[in-house]
């Protein structure tokens, strides 16, 4: 039996969620943005009216305002978006027992053998779209194929509110004539190199000599060619919260980043989301890992071990240290990610940062502590100061989580993140738009 896989991709998800409770946003240029009250931060999601003016995800606010002076800005409320995402996933589960979330705003469904319940794949997709629109007030696009990769490719072909079937038998007509840059995973610099070899379309790539591809691009080139042929046998899998091995966030940049100043604020925002998710699930991890994918498709992962934590500052400190240590200056980056894992390991490990502090002062040596260390001025040991600092970080996170849950994500913000939301930019790199 031929597999039938759907990819349901919510259109302009964050701002669409806001429109369900603020109907006045419908039909006017609007966007969800970080800290619009202070005119700082970046665009997190823009509706299609705003996109007509050139407003895009991760664009700094002053640039968005320049392009669209009448742009309505809404502060983000991630807790609300999580609730709406759950509603979407619950609705999708009516159509298939196998629903695999790919992000907050998209999911794969294995619809194999569901024809007797929902009709043809096209009829089933129309029912899903109508349910999401009618019951939840949200828009989506749906890709239909026999594997996950092609379903994702298909979902990007018609937006918003589009349904596209892309079977293996359709590749020559529907996918191969498209520019090679439309292939998921093909970065700008790789596309430029492919163009120099005379490869302009996805079909050109599919027909290229694999040996030459490997010689010029390594394993990444072969992977791209496999995608051009629509090859993907990965299964749709149910998430299992009890088997959660790690919590991570990553983002692909629209433009390759060539400096640390461009990447730091992105990593900070990702860390905030990872840490908040860890606290929400009651998880504390020992391992922080960063992922870097360079423009030539070479990927690097580096990790460090620390005491069990879900504190934002602790995870961020570890992530930034890894980034600064392993960043290859001048080498363009396409993707950055950070994750927390090691949830089930034995507690009691000491992080490298704590070891440095203890080595500097001596664990039992008495030092003068200032109020800034989280305690009243007085004499404490270096070991006590490490513990006190960690307790203070956890208390701060708990207080911030409570305030945001009650008053919204923008009710309070870390000074460190406010300070880095105005990085120096060379053309303005940003997240690849998944909130589409």
N, C-alpha and C positions, 0 to 999 in steps of 0.2 A: 504493500500500500504506500502510495506517495505521501510523504509528509506534507502537512499544511501548517505553516508558521505565520503568525501575525506579529507585526511590530506596531503597537499603538503609541503614537507620539503626540503628547499634548501640545497645542499651539500657544505660544506666548503665555506659558503656564502661570507664572507669578502674577502678571498684570491681569490675566483672565480671572484668576482667583479673586483679586481685588475688585474686579468689575461685578462679581456676583453679589457683593455686599455694598458696592458703590455704583449703582446703575448710571450715574451721571458721567462715568468714565467712558461709557460706550460711545463710539463714533468720534471721539476727540483724541488728539495725540497725548498719550500717557505712558508713564514708565515707572517701574519700581526702582528706587535708587537708594544708595547708602547716604544717610544723613542729609537729606535735601534742605532741612532747616538751616544748616550752616553752609550750604552750597559747596559741600566738599564730597568726596567719594566718587563712586562710579555707577553707571547704569547696570542694573542686574537683569532687567527684562524690559523690553519695549513692545507696545502693541503695534499692529500693522499700520495704523494711521501715523504713528511716530516714525516707523521705519521708512515711510515714503519720503521723509525729510532727511534720511541718512542716519538717524539715531540707531546706534547698535550697542549690544551688550559689551560691558567693560569700558565704554567711552566715558571719559571724565565729564562731570556735570557741566562745567563751563563750556565745553565743546558742544555738548548736546543742546544747551541753551542757545548757543550761537546758531546752530542749524535750525532749531525749532523754538523760537522765543515763547510760543504759547504752550510749551510742553507742560503737562500736569505731572508733578512728581509725587510719588507715594512712598513712605518709608516701608521697608520690608518687614514682614511678619512671618517668619519661617515656621512657627508653630502652627499657624493657620494653613500654610501651604502643605505641611505634613498631614494635617487633618483632611484636606481636600484630596491629597494623593491617596490616602487610605480609602476614601470614598470611591475614587476611580478604580483602585485595585479590587475592592469589594464588588464593584459592578462587573469588572472583567471576569471575576471568578464565577459569575453566573453562566458564562459561555464556555469555559474550559476549566478542568481541574488543575491544569498546569499553567500557572502564570508566574513568570520570572521578571520581577522589577529590574530594569537596567539603570534607572536613576529615579529621582523623585517624580519625573514627568514622562516616563516612558516604560513600557514593559513588553516582553514577548509572550505570546500565547501559543501553545501547541494545540491546534484545532484539528489534528489528525483524527479521523473517525467521528467527528462531531456533526457531520452533515445531516444525519437523521434528526438532529435537534435544532440546528440553526439554518439549514438549507445550504446552498452553494457558498463557497468562500466569500464571494461578493455580497450575497444576501446577508451573511453573518456580519460582515464588516459594516454594512449599512445599518444593521440593527444595533451594533455597538456604538456607532457614531451617533445615532438617534438617541440612544439611552444616555450617553454622556452629555449631549446637548440639551435634551429635554429634562432630565432629572437633576443634573448637576450644573447646568448653565455654562458648560465649558466646551471648547473646540478641540478637535484632534485631527490628525492625519493617520492613515493606516496603510502599511505596506504588507503585501501578501506574497509569500513565496514558499519554497520547499526547504529553506534553511534560514538561519538567523541573520546571516550577513546580507543576503539578498533582500530579506524582508526590511532590514534597516535601510538599505539603498532605496528600495521602493517607497518607503515612508517619506523620504526627502524629495521625491519627484513632484509632488503636488501639495502645495501649502498655500493657505490654510484649508482645512476641511476637504482634503483630497483622499481618494482611495486608489491605490495603484497595485496591480498584479504584475509580478516580475518573476516568471518561471525560468528555469534553465533553458527551455526552448525559446524564450523571448530575448535572450541575450543579444543575439546578432542584430535584432531590429530595434530593441528598446534601450540597451545599455552601451553596446560597443560603439555606436556613432557619437556618443557624448565625449566631451573633452576629457583627457586623462586626469585632469585636475578635479573632476567630479567624483573620482573613485575615492571612497572612504579610506583614509590612511595615507593618501598621497599628499605630501606637503609641498609648499611652493618651491622650495629649492630643488627637491627631487623632480618635480614637474619640469622645472627649467632645464635640468640635466637630461630628462627624457626627451624634451623638445629638441635639444641639440642633436640627439640621435635620430631625429625624424619621427619620434613617437608623439603624435598629436592627440590621438583618440584612445579610448579604452580598448578598442579592437586592435589597434596597433600594438599595444602592450601585450594583449593576449597572444598575438601571433609572433612575438619577438623570440629570438633564440634564447632559451633559458640559460645556456652557458655564458652568453654575453651579458645577460642581466646579472648573473651572479658575479661575474668578473667586475662589473662596473658598480654594483650596488650591494653586493653581499647577500645575506639571507633576506634582508628587507625587500630586495628586488624580487626574489622568488615569491615571497609572501604576497606582494602586490599583484604579481601575475596570477597567482592562485585565486585572488579575489576577483580579478578580471574575468576568470573562468567561472566565477560563482561557486567556488568550492568551499564548503563549510559543513562539517558534520557534528558540530557541538550541539548537545541536547538542551532543551528548555528544562530548567531545574527549579524546583520550589525552594525558596529561601527557608532556612531553618535557624531561627533565633537561638535555640539551645546549642546549636553547633557553630555559632558565630566564632570565627577564628581571628578576624581582624575587622577594624573599622577604618575605612580610608576614603579619601576624596582626591580626585585629580581633575585637571582641566587642560584641554588643548588650546593653545594660543592661536588667535587669528594671524598674528604676525610673529615671526621668530624673535625671541628676546635675546639680546646680546649683552646685557649687563645685570648685575645683581640688583641694582636699584629698581629694575622693571619686574623682577621676580619676587622680591621680598613681600610686597603688599599682597600679592596673590597667594603666597604660601601662608601668610598670616590669616587671611580670610578662610582658606581651606582648613587651617588648624582650629579656628574657632568652631567650625562645623563638626569636625571630627571629635573634638573634646566634648561639645554639647551632646552629640549622639552617644558617646561613651557614657556620659553621666545619665542620659535618659535610659539606657539599657542596663545601668548599674554595673558597668565594666570598668576595671582598672587594668592597665596593661604595663608590661615591662619593656616592650620593644617599640621604639619609634623608627620608622623607615621612610626615607624619601625616595621618590622615583623621578628620574630625569630622562626625557627622550629628546635627543638632539635632532636637528633638521635632517641629518643623514640616516635617520631611523635607528641609530645605535641607542640602546637603552641602558641606563645605569641605575642600580639600586644600592643604597647604602643605609646601614642601620646602626643604632646604638642602644645600649641597655641602660635602664634607669630603674629606680625604685617604683613599685606599682603606683600608677597615678592615672587620673583622668583630668588633671588640672591643666587648663589652657596654657598658662605661663610655662609650666614644666615641659609640656610637649613642644611648644613653640621654641623654647630655648634649645631643645635638642635638635629640632628640625632646622633651625637657622644655623646652628653649629655645623651640622652635616652639609648643608648647602654651601656655606662659605668654605668649608674644607675641601669639598670635592668638585666645586664648580670649575669648569675648564674655561678660563677667560678667553673671550673672543669666539667661542664656539656657539653658534646659534641654537637656542632651545625651543622645541615645539610644545612640550608637555611637562608639567610639574605636578607632583602628587605627594601626599603624606598619609601615613597610616599608623595606627596603634594596634599592637597585637601582644601575644604572650599573656592572655587573660588567665590561663589555668596553671601557670607556673608557680613555683613556691615563692612566697613573699619574702621580703627581707633583703633583697639585693640592693646594693648601693650604687647610685648612678655615678658616671664619670665626673659629673659636675660636683656632686657631693664629695667624692673622693679628693678632688682638687682642693676643695675648701677645707676638708679635714686635714689633708696633708700640709696645707699652708699654715694652719693654726694649731693642729694637734687636736684629736678628738676630745681629749679630756682637759685641754688647756683652757683656763679661764680667760675670756676676752670681754671687752667692754661692748655691750649691746646698746644700740640706740633705738628710739621708738620706731624708726623706720624699719627695723627688723621684724616688726610685728609684736613686740613686747615693750613694756615700759623700760626706760633706761635702767641699766643695772648690769651685774656681772653674771654671765652664763657661759657654759662651755660651748666650744664650736659645734660639738655633736648636738647639743640642745638647740643651737641656733638653726641648724639644718632642719630639725623636726618642727620647730616653731614656724619657720618660713613655709614649710610644706603645709602645715595646718592652716596658716593664714591664707595661702593660695586656694585651698579647698573651701574655706569659709567664704572667700570672695566670690568664687565661682557659684557657690550655692545661692548667695545673695543676688548675683546677677541673673541667674536662671529664674529665680522666683519673681524678680521685677519684670523680666521680659515676658514670662508666662502671663503675668497679670496685666501689664501695660503695653506689651508689644516689643518687638525686637529693638526698636530705636529709642526706647525709653531711657536706656543707659548704654554707654559705650566705653570701651577701654581707651584710655588716653593714648596708649601705644598704637592702637589701630587707627585712631583719628589722625595721629601724627604722620602715619605712613600712607594715608590715602591720597597723598599728593606727590607721587614719585616723579622724578624726572623721566620723561619718556621720549623715545626716538620714533615718532610716528604712531605711538600709542598701541602697544600690543594688548590683546585682550583674550578672554576665554572664547573658544569656539562656541557658537550659539547652539546649545542643546535645548534651551528654552524657546522653541521655535513655533 
